[in-house]
Amino acid sequence: MNPVRVLCVAVLAALLAGCAGSISAPTAVTALSTEQKSALRLSDITADADAGVKMSDGDFGLIAQKVRTYIQAQSPSVFAGGPGALKMKIHFTKFDRGSAFARAMLIGLGQIVIEATVTLEDTTGRPVAEYKVAKDFAIGGVIGATTSVEDVEEGFAKSVAEVVK
Amino acid sequence: MTLVRAAALLAALLCAGCATVLDGSTQPITVATTPVAGADCVASNDVGKWPVVSPGTVVIHKSQSVLMILCSKPGYADGKFYAAGRMSSASLISGMVPYVGLINSAVDASSGAALTYPDYYSIEMKPLPADATAAAAAPPPQTAAPADSTTSH
């Protein structure tokens, strides 16, 4: 096979593989102000889901852990605590692991979908800000077959971290 | 053609669940805690729970579910870590073999061998404030027992 063709296929595969972990901009329902963002402190991150959304406590813990890691990477002092620290709640409204086999067969089938509402609450439980975050993946072929929901969770976690950026 | 089919069938029988054969359905993991050792840790997923004292190695059963490791030690807040399994290389390779790939993948998925958790976990233990430690160490306050529960007659 022509080496240039092989190189093009490899580059395309690498670019498409990055889609699962790419950032999807959060949609603000009630946005944090610039002042609130600059003084932001978080006390905890918790996750739950709508009834009917199939997720385990391990899934909640793993995603909250990923979100915490990305937030700490972009602003290390945000978990330093303090009296005004907010609590981040991730409420999943859709979590579809899709089907690797269906993705391998045809683009658009067996897609992975993660949708959630991210709320920042003060110590009294009053919502201070609210965002919608959604991430999906529907690429087919070998890349679709070898991409798992954990890869898409990485992109989702990065997208949630954007809320406090 | 009959010979090719027979060879494929034989290969399917021999190679069924290559990751199960090569990697097995169990996996040793090492758990360490920082900055202190000697924490009581429990690794768990949907097929079982495995206790280990840090630093230490324990053999766990692989599964499709998330692995949780919870470590506790007096004077420290509980340390938690979650890990998802990744597709093992043996499973990836065996899944690509024509004819037998589907059988391999099905066997590996059912045994949990298709996925592999990370081998090493370093879990941070944060010291509790002094007053919280004292409260945890103090005996529980005496309360009156319900009239009809533990009173012997």
Interface residues (C-beta under 8 A of the other chain):
Chain A: S56 D57 G58 D59 G61 L62 Q65 T146 S148 E150 E153
Chain B: N45 D46 S65 V66 L67 M68 K80 F81 Y82 A83 A84 R86 M87 L92
